[in-house]
């Protein structure tokens, strides 16, 4: 057969005989079980469809039905509430916003319309106590200047509502003690919004420190700096802020050293500097550097400033390696590296975990604690302990000498159980 004949006749013959292509199946092909998934305990799950070389995909979200989620009243509609907290509710699985408390009615009305909150569930500060009559509100999230935390925590406890309070918890240890007592006596949950304790990269670094995989920890270095503008704001007023760089951003390094190690410091030392003649620092400090010494021999060196370019990094130095968490205290963008010996070489690894919304994680944890009656990972006692240490740091800066602290009890004595994995 010629080539022309093969093309014109032979190939057609082969096709006609069904040898060049498979016959089409009759009717639609049923989906495979891996594509359908299954329902287990009320949630849909899928088997892993990836090969061993790749990470398995996470399971689908399993949010509670809206009517079963904990309803939150957001108290204060400043930048943090509107830029971070209200958007975070869209990613929450156990919580939803149902009420707003604000001193600016027009702003509150606009926000309520954006988030589907009923106009009747908008409260002014003066009428805050009437939230006791709103059954949709199970908890309040207090996002006010620090000097107002105590008042609204006490009022919320009296109204029988659980309290999630932004950090720092108050303006002083005495105020924090009063808040803890009020919530305890009213039988409501009090949680402090230490978002970094719920953030995946900080949690993984904590696991690395505590596992002993890299030996005993020796040093923690934490830096949290930013440049505050000259515009008048509540952070420059001691009555509203309780202090300057220390309670606002220095608290991150202080709290991280405590929750990473599980220990409490037995001695602290601090130095403060504020640029002379700058009106911003008439009442609060611009910069602080401080050290914490722990019973195990671990030492933490922390720095915070309102006058240095933005840096929010943390580093752990251990016997057998180091761990670095870049942007550890930022709202997003964390990364994690660790180094250790590999034969005659230094091996540096990067661990990629994927980002999660820290605010959604902490809000959902609070909601889960309300629903289950469990103690939060960061209860009021956690915030109270930080205030006691900050007061010792201010005393050290004032006197120029180290300040000793009483020994603490068991590790993580001020914390509740670890959050459930989402």
C-alpha positions in Angstrom: 0.0 0.0 0.0 1.3 3.4 -0.9 1.7 6.1 1.7 -1.2 8.0 0.1 -3.3 4.9 0.3 -2.4 4.3 4.0 -3.3 7.9 4.9 -6.6 7.9 2.9 -7.7 4.4 3.4 -5.7 2.5 6.0 -6.0 5.0 8.7 -9.7 5.3 8.2 -9.9 1.6 8.4 -8.0 1.5 11.7 -10.2 4.3 13.1 -13.3 2.5 11.9 -12.1 -0.7 13.6 -11.7 1.3 16.9 -8.0 0.7 17.1 -6.8 4.4 17.0 -8.9 5.8 19.8 -10.9 4.3 22.7 -14.6 4.2 22.5 -16.5 6.8 24.5 -18.2 5.5 27.6 -22.0 5.6 27.5 -23.4 8.2 29.9 -21.6 10.4 32.5 -18.6 9.1 34.4 -19.5 8.8 38.2 -17.2 10.9 40.4 -14.5 9.2 42.5 -14.8 9.0 46.3 -11.8 11.3 46.5 -13.8 14.0 44.7 -17.0 13.6 46.7 -15.6 13.4 50.3 -17.7 12.3 53.2 -19.4 13.8 56.3 -17.9 13.0 59.7 -19.3 14.5 62.9 -21.1 17.2 61.0 -18.2 18.3 58.8 -17.1 17.4 55.3 -13.7 15.8 54.9 -11.8 14.7 51.8 -9.0 12.1 51.5 -5.6 13.5 50.6 -5.4 13.8 46.9 -1.8 14.9 46.7 1.4 12.8 46.4 3.7 12.2 49.3 6.1 14.9 48.1 3.6 17.7 48.7 1.8 18.9 51.8 -1.8 17.7 52.1 -4.4 20.4 51.6 -6.2 21.6 54.7 -9.8 20.4 55.4 -12.7 22.6 54.4 -13.8 25.1 57.0 -16.5 23.9 59.3 -18.2 27.0 60.7 -21.0 26.8 63.2 -24.4 27.9 61.9 -24.8 31.6 62.4 -27.4 31.2 65.0 -25.1 29.0 67.1 -22.1 31.3 67.0 -21.3 33.6 70.0 -22.5 37.1 69.4 -20.0 39.8 70.1 -20.5 43.5 70.9 -17.5 45.4 69.6 -16.8 48.3 72.1 -14.9 51.1 70.3 -14.7 51.7 66.6 -11.2 53.1 66.2 -8.6 52.0 63.7 -7.9 48.6 65.1 -11.6 47.7 65.2 -12.3 48.8 61.7 -9.1 47.9 60.0 -8.6 44.5 61.6 -11.2 43.2 64.0 -14.4 43.8 62.1 -13.0 42.2 58.9 -11.7 39.3 60.9 -15.2 38.2 61.9 -15.7 37.2 58.2 -13.1 34.5 58.8 -14.5 33.4 62.2 -16.2 30.0 62.5 -17.6 30.4 66.0 -18.2 34.1 66.4 -20.2 36.9 64.8 -20.6 40.6 65.4 -24.1 41.5 66.6 -23.7 44.9 68.3 -21.6 48.0 68.3 -20.7 50.5 71.0 -19.4 53.9 69.9 -19.3 57.5 70.8 -19.8 58.5 67.2 -23.4 57.5 66.1 -22.9 58.3 62.4 -19.8 56.1 62.2 -21.5 53.3 64.1 -24.5 53.4 61.7 -22.2 53.1 58.7 -20.3 50.2 60.2 -23.5 48.4 61.3 -24.9 48.7 57.7 -21.7 47.2 56.3 -21.8 44.2 58.6 -25.5 43.5 58.8 -25.9 44.6 62.4 -29.4 45.8 63.4 -29.7 49.6 64.1 -31.3 48.8 67.5 -28.0 47.0 68.5 -26.0 50.2 68.3 -25.1 51.7 71.8 -23.5 54.8 73.0 -21.0 54.6 75.8 -23.6 56.0 78.2 -26.1 53.4 77.4 -23.6 50.5 77.3 -25.2 48.8 80.4 -28.4 48.1 78.5 -26.6 45.3 76.5 -27.7 43.1 79.4 -31.1 43.1 77.8 -29.8 42.0 74.4 -29.8 38.2 74.3 -27.8 38.1 71.1 -24.8 39.5 72.9 -22.8 36.8 74.6 -19.5 38.6 74.8 -18.0 42.0 74.4 -14.6 42.8 72.7 -13.2 45.9 74.4 -11.1 47.8 71.9 -10.8 51.1 73.7 -7.8 53.2 75.0 -6.1 51.4 77.8 -7.4 53.7 80.5 -11.0 52.7 79.7 -10.5 48.9 79.8 -11.2 48.7 83.5 -14.5 50.6 83.5 -16.0 48.7 80.6 -14.8 45.3 81.8 -16.5 45.9 85.1 -19.7 47.2 83.4 -19.7 44.2 81.1 -19.3 41.7 84.0 -22.1 43.4 85.8 -24.3 43.0 82.7 -23.4 39.2 82.7 -21.4 39.4 79.4 -18.1 37.6 78.8 -15.1 39.9 78.1 -12.4 39.8 75.5 -10.1 42.8 76.3 -7.4 44.2 74.2 -3.8 44.4 75.6 -2.5 45.9 77.7 -5.2 44.8 80.0 -5.4 48.0 82.0 -3.3 50.9 83.2 -1.9 49.2 86.3 -1.7 45.9 88.2 -4.3 47.2 90.7 -6.8 47.8 87.9 -6.1 44.4 86.4 -6.7 42.7 89.7 -10.0 44.5 90.0 -11.0 43.3 86.5 -10.1 39.7 87.3 -12.1 39.8 90.5 -15.2 41.4 88.9 -15.4 38.8 86.2 -14.7 35.9 88.6 -17.5 37.1 91.0 -19.9 37.6 88.1 -19.2 34.1 86.7 -18.1 35.4 83.2 -15.0 34.6 81.2 -12.2 37.2 80.9 -9.6 36.8 78.2 -6.8 39.2 77.1 -6.3 39.6 73.4 -2.6 38.4 73.1 -3.0 37.6 69.4 0.6 36.4 69.0 -0.1 33.4 71.3 -2.6 32.2 68.7 -0.5 33.0 65.6 1.0 29.8 63.9 4.6 30.9 63.5 4.9 32.0 67.1 3.3 28.8 68.2 5.7 26.7 66.1 8.7 28.6 67.4 7.4 28.0 71.0 7.2 24.3 70.2 10.8 24.3 68.9 12.0 26.0 72.1 10.1 23.7 74.5 10.8 20.4 72.6 14.5 20.3 73.5 15.3 19.5 69.9 17.8 22.4 69.8 18.9 22.1 73.4 18.3 24.5 76.2 17.4 28.1 75.4 20.0 30.7 76.4 18.8 34.0 75.0 15.7 35.6 73.6 16.0 38.9 71.7 12.9 40.8 70.9 12.6 44.2 69.1 9.4 46.1 68.5 9.8 49.6 67.1 7.8 52.1 65.1 7.8 55.8 64.4 4.9 57.6 66.0 3.7 60.6 64.0 3.3 64.0 65.6 -0.4 64.1 65.3 -2.1 64.4 68.7 -3.4 61.0 69.9 -4.4 59.2 73.1 -1.1 57.2 73.2 0.7 60.3 74.3 -1.5 60.8 77.4 -0.6 58.8 80.5 -4.2 58.7 81.8 -5.4 57.0 78.6 -2.3 54.9 77.8 -0.8 54.1 81.2 2.7 54.6 79.7 4.4 54.9 76.3 6.4 52.4 74.3 6.5 49.7 77.1 2.8 48.9 77.6 1.9 49.5 73.9 4.6 47.6 72.0 7.3 46.6 74.5 4.7 44.3 76.0 5.0 42.0 73.0 8.6 41.1 73.8 7.8 40.8 77.5 4.9 38.5 76.9 6.7 36.5 74.2 9.6 35.7 76.6 7.1 34.4 79.1 4.9 32.3 76.9 7.8 31.0 74.7 9.6 29.7 77.8 6.6 29.1 80.1 8.8 30.6 82.9 8.4 33.8 84.9 11.3 36.2 85.4 13.0 36.5 88.8 14.8 39.7 88.1 14.4 42.6 85.6 16.4 45.6 84.6 15.4 48.6 82.4 16.6 51.8 80.9 14.3 54.5 79.4 15.1 57.4 77.0 12.9 60.1 75.6 14.2 62.8 73.2 14.4 66.1 75.2 12.1 68.9 74.1 9.7 66.7 72.1 6.2 67.4 73.3 5.1 63.9 72.5 7.1 62.6 75.4 5.9 65.0 78.1 3.9 62.2 79.8 5.1 58.9 78.3 8.4 57.3 77.4 9.7 57.2 73.8 12.1 54.2 74.1 12.8 51.4 76.6 15.4 48.6 76.7 15.0 45.9 79.3 16.3 42.5 80.4 14.6 39.6 82.0 16.3 36.8 83.9 14.5 33.5 84.3 15.1 30.7 86.9 16.5 28.3 84.3 19.3 30.7 83.3 17.4 31.9 80.2 17.8 35.7 79.7 15.7 37.9 77.4 16.8 41.2 76.0 14.0 43.4 74.7 13.7 46.8 73.1 10.7 49.0 72.2 10.6 52.5 70.7 8.2 55.0 69.3 11.1 56.7 67.5 12.8 53.9 65.4 12.0 52.5 62.0 9.5 49.6 62.1 11.0 46.3 63.3 9.0 43.5 64.9 11.4 40.5 65.0 12.3 37.8 67.6 15.2 35.5 67.8 16.0 32.5 70.1 19.5 31.4 70.7 19.7 27.8 72.0 22.5 25.3 72.7 22.3 23.6 69.4 20.9 26.3 67.0 18.9 29.4 66.7 15.3 30.2 65.6 14.3 33.5 64.0 10.7 34.7 63.7 10.7 37.8 61.4 7.7 40.1 61.9 6.8 38.0 64.9 4.7 40.8 66.4 3.2 42.2 63.1 -0.4 41.6 62.0 0.8 39.5 59.1 3.8 38.4 57.1 5.5 36.2 59.7 8.4 33.8 58.6 10.4 31.2 60.5 14.0 30.1 60.1 16.1 27.8 62.2 19.8 26.9 62.1 21.7 23.9 63.3 24.9 22.0 62.6 24.9 19.5 59.8 28.3 17.7 59.8 30.8 20.4 59.0 28.2 22.8 57.7 25.7 25.2 59.2 22.2 24.2 57.9 19.6 27.0 57.8 16.0 25.9 57.2 12.9 27.9 56.4 9.6 26.6 57.7 6.5 27.6 55.8 3.2 27.3 57.6 0.8 29.6 55.7 -0.8 32.6 57.2 -3.9 32.8 59.4 -5.8 35.8 60.6 -4.6 36.3 64.1 -7.6 38.2 65.2 -10.0 35.6 63.8 -8.0 32.9 65.7 -8.2 34.7 69.0 -11.8 35.6 68.7 -12.8 32.0 67.8 -10.8 30.8 70.8 -12.7 33.1 73.0 -16.0 31.9 71.5 -15.0 28.3 72.0 -14.2 29.0 75.6 -17.6 30.7 76.1 -19.4 27.7 74.4 -17.5 25.0 76.3 -16.8 26.7 79.6 -13.1 26.2 79.4 -10.4 28.6 80.6 -8.8 30.7 77.8 -5.2 30.3 76.9 -4.7 34.0 77.9 -7.0 34.7 80.8 -7.0 37.8 83.0 -4.2 36.3 85.1 -1.9 36.5 82.1 -2.5 40.2 81.7 -2.2 40.8 85.4 1.2 39.2 85.5 2.5 41.4 82.7 1.4 44.5 84.6 3.3 43.4 87.7 6.4 42.9 85.6 6.0 46.2 83.8 5.7 48.0 87.1 9.0 46.4 88.2 10.5 47.5 84.9 9.5 51.1 85.5 10.8 50.9 89.1 14.2 49.6 87.7 14.3 52.4 85.2 13.6 55.0 87.9 16.2 53.7 90.4 18.8 52.5 87.9 19.0 49.1 89.6 17.7 45.6 89.0 14.5 44.6 90.6 13.8 41.1 92.0 10.5 39.4 91.6 9.1 36.5 93.7 9.5 33.0 92.2 6.5 31.7 90.4 4.8 28.3 90.5 4.5 25.7 87.8 5.2 26.5 84.1 2.4 28.4 82.4 0.7 29.0 85.7 -1.1 32.1 84.4 -2.4 30.4 81.2 -5.2 28.0 80.3 -4.9 25.0 78.0 -3.5 25.2 74.5 -6.0 26.3 71.9 -7.5 23.7 69.7 -6.1 23.4 66.2 -8.3 24.9 63.6 
